[in-house]
Amino acid sequence: MTDNKKKYRTLCAVETSIPLFSQAWWLDATAGEGGWDVILVEKSDAIVASMPYVARKRYGLTIIGQPALTQTLGPWLRESGGKYSTRLAQEKERLQALIAHFPPFANYNQNWHWQMDNWLPFYWNGFSQTTRYTYILHDLTDENTLWQGLRENIRTDIKKASNRFKLRVRDDLSIDDFLALNRMTFARQDMNLPYTEGFVRNLDQACVEKKSRKIFIAEDENGCRHAGVYIVWDKNAAYYLMGGSDPALRNSGATSLCMWEAIKFAATVSQRFDFEGSMLEPVEKFFRAFGAQQTPYFTVSKTTSRALKLVQFLRKLKAAG
């Protein structure tokens, strides 16, 4: 284990502002203990900036990114006081120091946490940025306010699921019960799972050990399971990580019911609920209907390999044609 990783593990154990997906234990579970590394910037024996990453070889080229089911990585900067101009100057200095310690790479691509909203030093160093959006409920303190914030169709679905279909939401079922529903969702779209089930089970075990996940599955009186929602959390935010539903039972309102139960539970363990919004229009419409606030985040990238640049250019031409 590198000295940087040892220091970073110690930092993660005490620094609660580091987002869940950047925590060392999460990276161990998703990339393997030896499958990730971290860049650190230190000042006066204190870590003031960090940037975990996963580097993989593809066709002999080094690709820097993030593991499956890891919604964001990117830089973390220690909060500092002082004037706004002073804070910006510190951010510039620390981000430039992170860039200076990048390992050689052919391609870099990471989603940054929405709270990291300054990528200007990366722009000055030849990186590009795409703005994406998530949806976040920033205040979970008042259940009635949350209920009133739901669009009418979501409230109707929740009532339909409970009253007409007599669904109850269980939180005592296993990861295999959830995966059965998750698998159906991808099969309905004629898609393969974007991760192996072994990968999910390993991540689930790590989350159970950290007491940071819960599964919500809607079941009817006959024991048929309609839909499921999988969330993870830390003290700052709960995240909708995965979902699944039985295509034959999609009209029961079960997904809305599970999501509502997940939000209510999140209020007991965290400050926010992050839907990890999709750029797909139907998914965005569903998340927005829960009254969440559209929140931008950055995908920052850079390609240094001429061969990869050519491949990317040809892909754009093909997509445009």
Secondary structure, DSSP 8 states (H G I E B T S, - for coil): --HHHHHHHHHHHH-TTS-GGGSHHHHHHHH-TTS-EEEEEEETTEEEEEEEEEEEEETTEEEEE--TT---B--EE----S-HHHHHHHHHHHHHHHHHT----SEEEEEB-TT----HHHHHTT-EEEEEEEEEE---S-HHHHHHHS-HHHHHHHHIIIIIS--EEES---HHHHHHHHHHHHHHTT---SS-HHHHHHHHHHHHHTT-EEEEEEE-TTS-EEEEEEEEE-SS-EEEEEEEE-GGGGGG-HHHHHHHHHHHHHTTT-S-EE----SSHHHHHHHHTTT-EEEEEEEEEEE--HHHHHHHHHHHHHHH-
